Amino acid sequence: MAKRKMSTFERLQRGKWSREQRKELAQKLEAADLTIVHPDAAGIDVGNESHFVAVPAGRDAQPVQEFGSWTADLQRMAAWLKACGIRTVAMQSTGVYWIAVQEVLEQAGLKVFLVNARGTKNLPGRKSDVQECQWLMKLHTYGLLANSFRPPEEIRAVRTIWRQRDRLVQDAGRAIQQIQKALTTMNIRLANAISDVSGVTGLAIIRAILKGERDPRELAKLRHPCIQASEEEVVRSLEGHWRDDVLFELKQVVEGYDFYQRQMEACDEELQKYLAVLPDRRKESAAVGADPGPTRTKQRRRSKAERKGKTRRKNQPGFDLQAELHRTFGVDLTRIDGIDIMTGQVILSEVGPDLSDFPDEDHFASWLELAPRRNITGGKVISQKSRESRNRVANALRLAAESLSRSDSYLGARYRRLRGRKEGKKAVKAMARHLACLVYRLLTKGQDYVDRGAAYFEKKRTEREMIGLQRKAAEYGMRLVPVA
């Protein structure tokens, strides 16, 4: 007589599983049918001094070997992997130690999968380096690891220069704060009279002080005509007590600020060289569709800026960066309200003009960590939390979203609507995601953005609300009648 299968109620009433039941379950799990996606796969546990590499059993007498981090041993690692018939390699993005490993393996003709450690670090066990590389090999064999996005080599070169320049801008900003602190220590209230101590007037006065000038009226004569503060106000702000130790500190900080400025100029020259070799995508975008031209709002805004004689931003590169971005992207991203030249350069240096690695705009927003992480159980969303991210493109888009609070445009009206419905950070993130989708559409479709204005957004919002009210009234057997 066949043994009757216990129901779930009976099994739970018996309490814990027996040893035989646990053994049977373990055998079922081991015999689970998983499709082998990468038969010739290897796993590497990347470290500082050495790397542990695992290949499938039977490829070598020692399927797990340790290699040093120096170049000769990395080349020996690549030769050993090719001798074992390996085609793809999976490794975690640990610090910057993986960069040299990937370059050597790719030069040897191996395909490298750079995976995020979040996909493997939360699993129990596998604490040793040997077990870790074997586990990476096993997961990669069954296709359970996703390859991380990496821009092409020419974009990575631009990214290196731009990130270095960004660090110099931050160092220069800290130097300006130190200059203002030294002036305040000597009760030189120059920052109260002029808006920027690092401007033409501020630096001229500071350099004159370092040369030995102490007369406030002589220093005030260096005031630029565009300064709104009167000469007498500038004179009063320069009456302080001079301390030799603070003057020495001020001299050191000014020299450091000048050094950062020279370094930034050198980065601009190098950046211009790397941007010049990037292909021109304007021909591709012209083949997709004609340029609709700037909208009336954009034309009015730009002509007003030209009448005021507006110059480039202080930390903006010295060459025509906007023309280079337009040539490289094929479209003008600055047509999107909130996205300026610096934001466009961040997008170019981090992801490049080709977004074909992302299937759609939702994947692009998810890579930027601008999409919520949903935990779904039984078809229901039990939690929806945002994950902390240091993605530079996402941070730049957040800043662009915040700048739309007073914009008289379609995007400005949309952001104000989101801010009225959601919390501050949630509204910024939602607007940043919308900007990311617009960037994806422009770069993949090759067409320029056209702003339809805030009035158009309000009109469409009113139409949607009317449709919702009519549907709600129909549910209760009523209909809306306009007031005469």
Contacts in CASP RR format, 6 or more apart in sequence:
PFRMAT RR
TARGET T0000
AUTHOR 0000-0000-0000
METHOD contacts of the structure
MODEL  1
MAKRKMSTFERLQRGKWSREQRKELAQKLEAADLTIVHPDAAGIDVGNES
HFVAVPAGRDAQPVQEFGSWTADLQRMAAWLKACGIRTVAMQSTGVYWIA
VQEVLEQAGLKVFLVNARGTKNLPGRKSDVQECQWLMKLHTYGLLANSFR
PPEEIRAVRTIWRQRDRLVQDAGRAIQQIQKALTTMNIRLANAISDVSGV
TGLAIIRAILKGERDPRELAKLRHPCIQASEEEVVRSLEGHWRDDVLFEL
KQVVEGYDFYQRQMEACDEELQKYLAVLPDRRKESAAVGADPGPTRTKQR
RRSKAERKGKTRRKNQPGFDLQAELHRTFGVDLTRIDGIDIMTGQVILSE
VGPDLSDFPDEDHFASWLELAPRRNITGGKVISQKSRESRNRVANALRLA
AESLSRSDSYLGARYRRLRGRKEGKKAVKAMARHLACLVYRLLTKGQDYV
DRGAAYFEKKRTEREMIGLQRKAAEYGMRLVPVA
6 14 0 8 1.000
17 25 0 8 1.000
34 142 0 8 1.000
35 142 0 8 1.000
36 141 0 8 1.000
36 142 0 8 1.000
37 141 0 8 1.000
37 142 0 8 1.000
37 143 0 8 1.000
38 87 0 8 1.000
38 88 0 8 1.000
38 140 0 8 1.000
38 141 0 8 1.000
38 143 0 8 1.000
39 56 0 8 1.000
39 141 0 8 1.000
40 56 0 8 1.000
40 85 0 8 1.000
40 86 0 8 1.000
40 87 0 8 1.000
40 88 0 8 1.000
41 56 0 8 1.000
41 86 0 8 1.000
41 87 0 8 1.000
41 88 0 8 1.000
41 89 0 8 1.000
41 90 0 8 1.000
41 137 0 8 1.000
41 140 0 8 1.000
41 141 0 8 1.000
42 53 0 8 1.000
42 54 0 8 1.000
42 55 0 8 1.000
42 56 0 8 1.000
42 81 0 8 1.000
42 84 0 8 1.000
42 86 0 8 1.000
42 88 0 8 1.000
42 89 0 8 1.000
42 90 0 8 1.000
42 137 0 8 1.000
42 140 0 8 1.000
43 53 0 8 1.000
43 54 0 8 1.000
43 55 0 8 1.000
43 89 0 8 1.000
43 90 0 8 1.000
43 91 0 8 1.000
43 133 0 8 1.000
43 134 0 8 1.000
43 136 0 8 1.000
43 137 0 8 1.000
43 140 0 8 1.000
44 51 0 8 1.000
44 52 0 8 1.000
44 53 0 8 1.000
44 54 0 8 1.000
44 89 0 8 1.000
44 90 0 8 1.000
44 91 0 8 1.000
44 101 0 8 1.000
44 133 0 8 1.000
44 136 0 8 1.000
45 51 0 8 1.000
45 52 0 8 1.000
45 53 0 8 1.000
45 91 0 8 1.000
45 92 0 8 1.000
45 129 0 8 1.000
45 130 0 8 1.000
45 132 0 8 1.000
45 133 0 8 1.000
45 136 0 8 1.000
46 91 0 8 1.000
46 92 0 8 1.000
46 94 0 8 1.000
46 97 0 8 1.000
46 98 0 8 1.000
46 101 0 8 1.000
47 69 0 8 1.000
47 94 0 8 1.000
47 97 0 8 1.000
48 69 0 8 1.000
48 97 0 8 1.000
49 68 0 8 1.000
49 69 0 8 1.000
50 66 0 8 1.000
50 67 0 8 1.000
50 68 0 8 1.000
50 69 0 8 1.000
51 66 0 8 1.000
51 67 0 8 1.000
51 68 0 8 1.000
51 69 0 8 1.000
51 74 0 8 1.000
51 77 0 8 1.000
51 101 0 8 1.000
52 64 0 8 1.000
52 65 0 8 1.000
52 66 0 8 1.000
52 129 0 8 1.000
52 130 0 8 1.000
52 132 0 8 1.000
52 133 0 8 1.000
53 64 0 8 1.000
53 65 0 8 1.000
53 66 0 8 1.000
53 67 0 8 1.000
53 77 0 8 1.000
53 80 0 8 1.000
53 81 0 8 1.000
53 133 0 8 1.000
54 63 0 8 1.000
54 64 0 8 1.000
54 130 0 8 1.000
54 133 0 8 1.000
54 134 0 8 1.000
54 136 0 8 1.000
54 137 0 8 1.000
55 63 0 8 1.000
55 64 0 8 1.000
55 81 0 8 1.000
55 84 0 8 1.000
55 86 0 8 1.000
55 137 0 8 1.000
56 63 0 8 1.000
56 137 0 8 1.000
56 141 0 8 1.000
57 63 0 8 1.000
59 84 0 8 1.000
59 85 0 8 1.000
59 86 0 8 1.000
60 80 0 8 1.000
60 83 0 8 1.000
60 84 0 8 1.000
64 130 0 8 1.000
64 133 0 8 1.000
64 134 0 8 1.000
65 80 0 8 1.000
66 129 0 8 1.000
67 73 0 8 1.000
67 74 0 8 1.000
67 76 0 8 1.000
67 77 0 8 1.000
67 80 0 8 1.000
68 74 0 8 1.000
69 97 0 8 1.000
69 100 0 8 1.000
71 100 0 8 1.000
71 104 0 8 1.000
74 100 0 8 1.000
74 101 0 8 1.000
74 104 0 8 1.000
74 105 0 8 1.000
75 104 0 8 1.000
75 108 0 8 1.000
77 101 0 8 1.000
77 104 0 8 1.000
77 105 0 8 1.000
78 104 0 8 1.000
78 105 0 8 1.000
78 107 0 8 1.000
78 108 0 8 1.000
78 110 0 8 1.000
79 108 0 8 1.000
81 89 0 8 1.000
81 105 0 8 1.000
81 108 0 8 1.000
81 110 0 8 1.000
82 108 0 8 1.000
82 109 0 8 1.000
82 110 0 8 1.000
86 110 0 8 1.000
87 110 0 8 1.000
87 111 0 8 1.000
88 110 0 8 1.000
88 111 0 8 1.000
88 112 0 8 1.000
88 113 0 8 1.000
88 140 0 8 1.000
89 105 0 8 1.000
89 110 0 8 1.000
89 111 0 8 1.000
89 112 0 8 1.000
89 113 0 8 1.000
90 112 0 8 1.000
90 113 0 8 1.000
90 115 0 8 1.000
90 136 0 8 1.000
90 137 0 8 1.000
90 139 0 8 1.000
90 140 0 8 1.000
90 145 0 8 1.000
91 98 0 8 1.000
91 101 0 8 1.000
91 102 0 8 1.000
91 112 0 8 1.000
91 113 0 8 1.000
91 114 0 8 1.000
91 115 0 8 1.000
91 136 0 8 1.000
92 98 0 8 1.000
92 114 0 8 1.000
92 115 0 8 1.000
92 116 0 8 1.000
92 117 0 8 1.000
92 120 0 8 1.000
92 136 0 8 1.000
93 114 0 8 1.000
93 115 0 8 1.000
93 116 0 8 1.000
93 117 0 8 1.000
93 148 0 8 1.000
94 117 0 8 1.000
98 114 0 8 1.000
101 112 0 8 1.000
102 112 0 8 1.000
102 114 0 8 1.000
105 112 0 8 1.000
106 112 0 8 1.000
113 140 0 8 1.000
113 145 0 8 1.000
113 147 0 8 1.000
114 147 0 8 1.000
114 148 0 8 1.000
114 150 0 8 1.000
115 136 0 8 1.000
115 140 0 8 1.000
115 145 0 8 1.000
115 146 0 8 1.000
115 147 0 8 1.000
115 148 0 8 1.000
116 146 0 8 1.000
116 148 0 8 1.000
119 145 0 8 1.000
120 135 0 8 1.000
120 136 0 8 1.000
120 139 0 8 1.000
120 145 0 8 1.000
123 135 0 8 1.000
125 131 0 8 1.000
126 132 0 8 1.000
126 134 0 8 1.000
126 135 0 8 1.000
136 145 0 8 1.000
139 145 0 8 1.000
149 351 0 8 1.000
149 357 0 8 1.000
149 358 0 8 1.000
149 367 0 8 1.000
150 156 0 8 1.000
151 159 0 8 1.000
151 350 0 8 1.000
151 351 0 8 1.000
151 352 0 8 1.000
152 352 0 8 1.000
152 354 0 8 1.000
154 274 0 8 1.000
154 277 0 8 1.000
154 278 0 8 1.000
155 278 0 8 1.000
155 348 0 8 1.000
155 349 0 8 1.000
155 351 0 8 1.000
155 352 0 8 1.000
157 274 0 8 1.000
158 271 0 8 1.000
158 274 0 8 1.000
158 275 0 8 1.000
158 278 0 8 1.000
158 348 0 8 1.000
158 349 0 8 1.000
159 349 0 8 1.000
159 350 0 8 1.000
161 267 0 8 1.000
161 270 0 8 1.000
161 271 0 8 1.000
161 274 0 8 1.000
161 349 0 8 1.000
162 271 0 8 1.000
162 345 0 8 1.000
162 346 0 8 1.000
162 349 0 8 1.000
163 349 0 8 1.000
164 267 0 8 1.000
165 264 0 8 1.000
165 267 0 8 1.000
165 268 0 8 1.000
165 271 0 8 1.000
165 317 0 8 1.000
168 260 0 8 1.000
168 263 0 8 1.000
168 264 0 8 1.000
168 267 0 8 1.000
169 264 0 8 1.000
169 315 0 8 1.000
171 260 0 8 1.000
172 257 0 8 1.000
172 260 0 8 1.000
172 261 0 8 1.000
172 264 0 8 1.000
172 315 0 8 1.000
175 253 0 8 1.000
175 254 0 8 1.000
175 256 0 8 1.000
175 257 0 8 1.000
175 260 0 8 1.000
176 197 0 8 1.000
176 198 0 8 1.000
176 257 0 8 1.000
178 249 0 8 1.000
178 253 0 8 1.000
179 197 0 8 1.000
179 198 0 8 1.000
179 206 0 8 1.000
179 250 0 8 1.000
179 253 0 8 1.000
179 254 0 8 1.000
179 257 0 8 1.000
180 191 0 8 1.000
180 197 0 8 1.000
182 246 0 8 1.000
182 249 0 8 1.000
182 250 0 8 1.000
182 253 0 8 1.000
183 189 0 8 1.000
183 190 0 8 1.000
183 191 0 8 1.000
183 197 0 8 1.000
183 206 0 8 1.000
183 250 0 8 1.000
184 191 0 8 1.000
185 243 0 8 1.000
185 246 0 8 1.000
186 240 0 8 1.000
186 241 0 8 1.000
186 242 0 8 1.000
186 243 0 8 1.000
186 246 0 8 1.000
186 247 0 8 1.000
187 239 0 8 1.000
187 240 0 8 1.000
187 241 0 8 1.000
188 209 0 8 1.000
188 237 0 8 1.000
188 238 0 8 1.000
188 240 0 8 1.000
189 237 0 8 1.000
190 197 0 8 1.000
190 202 0 8 1.000
190 205 0 8 1.000
190 206 0 8 1.000
190 234 0 8 1.000
190 237 0 8 1.000
190 238 0 8 1.000
191 197 0 8 1.000
192 237 0 8 1.000
193 227 0 8 1.000
193 229 0 8 1.000
193 233 0 8 1.000
193 234 0 8 1.000
193 237 0 8 1.000
194 201 0 8 1.000
194 202 0 8 1.000
194 227 0 8 1.000
194 229 0 8 1.000
194 234 0 8 1.000
196 202 0 8 1.000
197 203 0 8 1.000
197 206 0 8 1.000
198 257 0 8 1.000
198 314 0 8 1.000
200 224 0 8 1.000
201 222 0 8 1.000
201 223 0 8 1.000
201 224 0 8 1.000
201 227 0 8 1.000
204 222 0 8 1.000
205 219 0 8 1.000
205 222 0 8 1.000
205 238 0 8 1.000
206 250 0 8 1.000
206 254 0 8 1.000
207 254 0 8 1.000
208 218 0 8 1.000
208 219 0 8 1.000
208 222 0 8 1.000
209 219 0 8 1.000
209 247 0 8 1.000
209 250 0 8 1.000
210 247 0 8 1.000
210 250 0 8 1.000
210 251 0 8 1.000
210 254 0 8 1.000
213 219 0 8 1.000
214 242 0 8 1.000
216 234 0 8 1.000
216 235 0 8 1.000
216 236 0 8 1.000
216 238 0 8 1.000
216 239 0 8 1.000
217 235 0 8 1.000
219 234 0 8 1.000
219 235 0 8 1.000
219 238 0 8 1.000
220 231 0 8 1.000
220 232 0 8 1.000
220 234 0 8 1.000
220 235 0 8 1.000
220 238 0 8 1.000
221 231 0 8 1.000
223 229 0 8 1.000
223 231 0 8 1.000
223 234 0 8 1.000
227 234 0 8 1.000
264 315 0 8 1.000
265 318 0 8 1.000
268 317 0 8 1.000
268 318 0 8 1.000
268 319 0 8 1.000
271 317 0 8 1.000
272 317 0 8 1.000
272 319 0 8 1.000
272 324 0 8 1.000
275 324 0 8 1.000
275 328 0 8 1.000
276 324 0 8 1.000
278 327 0 8 1.000
278 328 0 8 1.000
278 353 0 8 1.000
279 328 0 8 1.000
280 327 0 8 1.000
280 328 0 8 1.000
280 330 0 8 1.000
281 327 0 8 1.000
281 328 0 8 1.000
281 329 0 8 1.000
281 330 0 8 1.000
281 353 0 8 1.000
282 326 0 8 1.000
282 327 0 8 1.000
282 330 0 8 1.000
284 330 0 8 1.000
284 446 0 8 1.000
285 330 0 8 1.000
285 331 0 8 1.000
285 446 0 8 1.000
285 447 0 8 1.000
288 445 0 8 1.000
288 446 0 8 1.000
288 447 0 8 1.000
289 446 0 8 1.000
289 447 0 8 1.000
291 448 0 8 1.000
292 447 0 8 1.000
292 448 0 8 1.000
292 450 0 8 1.000
293 448 0 8 1.000
293 450 0 8 1.000
294 302 0 8 1.000
294 335 0 8 1.000
295 450 0 8 1.000
295 451 0 8 1.000
295 453 0 8 1.000
297 408 0 8 1.000
297 409 0 8 1.000
297 451 0 8 1.000
297 453 0 8 1.000
298 335 0 8 1.000
298 451 0 8 1.000
312 318 0 8 1.000
313 340 0 8 1.000
313 341 0 8 1.000
313 342 0 8 1.000
315 342 0 8 1.000
316 341 0 8 1.000
316 342 0 8 1.000
321 341 0 8 1.000
321 345 0 8 1.000
322 332 0 8 1.000
322 334 0 8 1.000
322 341 0 8 1.000
325 332 0 8 1.000
325 333 0 8 1.000
325 334 0 8 1.000
325 341 0 8 1.000
325 344 0 8 1.000
325 345 0 8 1.000
325 348 0 8 1.000
326 332 0 8 1.000
328 348 0 8 1.000
328 353 0 8 1.000
329 348 0 8 1.000
329 353 0 8 1.000
329 442 0 8 1.000
329 443 0 8 1.000
330 353 0 8 1.000
330 446 0 8 1.000
331 442 0 8 1.000
331 443 0 8 1.000
331 446 0 8 1.000
331 447 0 8 1.000
331 448 0 8 1.000
331 449 0 8 1.000
332 448 0 8 1.000
332 449 0 8 1.000
333 339 0 8 1.000
333 343 0 8 1.000
333 344 0 8 1.000
333 347 0 8 1.000
333 439 0 8 1.000
333 442 0 8 1.000
333 449 0 8 1.000
334 340 0 8 1.000
334 341 0 8 1.000
334 344 0 8 1.000
335 448 0 8 1.000
335 449 0 8 1.000
335 450 0 8 1.000
335 451 0 8 1.000
336 411 0 8 1.000
336 435 0 8 1.000
336 438 0 8 1.000
336 439 0 8 1.000
336 442 0 8 1.000
336 449 0 8 1.000
337 404 0 8 1.000
337 407 0 8 1.000
337 409 0 8 1.000
337 410 0 8 1.000
337 411 0 8 1.000
337 412 0 8 1.000
337 451 0 8 1.000
338 400 0 8 1.000
338 401 0 8 1.000
338 403 0 8 1.000
338 404 0 8 1.000
338 407 0 8 1.000
338 411 0 8 1.000
338 435 0 8 1.000
339 397 0 8 1.000
339 400 0 8 1.000
339 435 0 8 1.000
339 439 0 8 1.000
340 400 0 8 1.000
342 396 0 8 1.000
343 396 0 8 1.000
343 397 0 8 1.000
343 399 0 8 1.000
343 400 0 8 1.000
344 396 0 8 1.000
346 392 0 8 1.000
346 393 0 8 1.000
346 396 0 8 1.000
347 393 0 8 1.000
347 396 0 8 1.000
347 439 0 8 1.000
350 391 0 8 1.000
350 392 0 8 1.000
350 393 0 8 1.000
351 393 0 8 1.000
353 443 0 8 1.000
354 443 0 8 1.000
355 364 0 8 1.000
355 440 0 8 1.000
355 443 0 8 1.000
355 444 0 8 1.000
356 444 0 8 1.000
358 364 0 8 1.000
358 367 0 8 1.000
358 440 0 8 1.000
360 440 0 8 1.000
361 436 0 8 1.000
361 437 0 8 1.000
361 440 0 8 1.000
361 441 0 8 1.000
362 371 0 8 1.000
364 436 0 8 1.000
364 437 0 8 1.000
364 440 0 8 1.000
365 371 0 8 1.000
365 433 0 8 1.000
365 436 0 8 1.000
365 437 0 8 1.000
365 440 0 8 1.000
367 391 0 8 1.000
368 389 0 8 1.000
368 391 0 8 1.000
368 393 0 8 1.000
368 394 0 8 1.000
368 397 0 8 1.000
368 432 0 8 1.000
368 433 0 8 1.000
368 436 0 8 1.000
369 386 0 8 1.000
369 387 0 8 1.000
369 389 0 8 1.000
369 391 0 8 1.000
369 394 0 8 1.000
370 394 0 8 1.000
370 397 0 8 1.000
370 429 0 8 1.000
370 432 0 8 1.000
370 433 0 8 1.000
370 436 0 8 1.000
371 433 0 8 1.000
372 384 0 8 1.000
372 385 0 8 1.000
372 386 0 8 1.000
373 384 0 8 1.000
373 385 0 8 1.000
373 386 0 8 1.000
373 387 0 8 1.000
374 381 0 8 1.000
374 383 0 8 1.000
374 384 0 8 1.000
375 381 0 8 1.000
375 382 0 8 1.000
375 383 0 8 1.000
375 384 0 8 1.000
376 382 0 8 1.000
386 429 0 8 1.000
393 436 0 8 1.000
394 432 0 8 1.000
394 436 0 8 1.000
397 432 0 8 1.000
397 435 0 8 1.000
397 436 0 8 1.000
397 439 0 8 1.000
398 428 0 8 1.000
398 429 0 8 1.000
398 432 0 8 1.000
400 432 0 8 1.000
400 435 0 8 1.000
401 415 0 8 1.000
401 428 0 8 1.000
401 429 0 8 1.000
401 431 0 8 1.000
401 432 0 8 1.000
401 435 0 8 1.000
402 428 0 8 1.000
404 411 0 8 1.000
404 412 0 8 1.000
404 414 0 8 1.000
404 415 0 8 1.000
404 416 0 8 1.000
404 431 0 8 1.000
405 412 0 8 1.000
405 415 0 8 1.000
405 416 0 8 1.000
405 419 0 8 1.000
407 415 0 8 1.000
408 453 0 8 1.000
408 454 0 8 1.000
409 451 0 8 1.000
409 453 0 8 1.000
409 454 0 8 1.000
410 451 0 8 1.000
410 452 0 8 1.000
410 453 0 8 1.000
410 454 0 8 1.000
410 456 0 8 1.000
410 457 0 8 1.000
411 431 0 8 1.000
411 434 0 8 1.000
411 435 0 8 1.000
411 451 0 8 1.000
412 454 0 8 1.000
412 457 0 8 1.000
413 453 0 8 1.000
413 454 0 8 1.000
413 457 0 8 1.000
413 458 0 8 1.000
414 431 0 8 1.000
414 434 0 8 1.000
414 457 0 8 1.000
415 427 0 8 1.000
415 431 0 8 1.000
417 457 0 8 1.000
417 461 0 8 1.000
418 427 0 8 1.000
418 430 0 8 1.000
418 431 0 8 1.000
419 427 0 8 1.000
420 427 0 8 1.000
421 427 0 8 1.000
422 430 0 8 1.000
438 449 0 8 1.000
442 448 0 8 1.000
442 449 0 8 1.000
466 480 0 8 1.000
469 480 0 8 1.000
470 479 0 8 1.000
470 480 0 8 1.000
473 479 0 8 1.000
473 480 0 8 1.000
END
